C-alpha cells in the first residue's frame, strides 16, 4: 500500500477553525455568565432565577469540557504539523 501524505495546510486550516470555534464559544460563555449575574442582581435571587442560574452553570461545565477537548485537539494538530515539517510550526 502506498504511503499516505498529509497536507499541512489542511491541518493549519483545521487549527484555525478550532481557534475560531473556541473564541466564539468563550465569548458566548461570557455573555451567558453576564446574563446570569444580571438575572441574579435584578431578580433578587428568587427561586426561579436560582434554579435557572444553577442549570446554566451545569450546562457551562459541559461546554467548557468541549472547549478543553478542542484545545487538546489543537495541540495534537500543532505537534503533527511540527513533526511533518521537521520541527517548524
Number of C-alpha atoms within 10 A of each C-alpha: 3 4 5 6 7 11 10 16 10 11 16 16 11 15 20 13 13 17 16 12 14 18 13 11 16 15 11 12 16 11 12 16 15 12 13 19 15 12 17 17 12 11 13 11 14 12 9 11 18 16 12 14 19 13 11 15 15 11 11 15 11 11 14 15 11 14 19 13 11 17 16 12 15 20 13 13 17 18 15 17 21 14 12 15 11 9 10 10 12
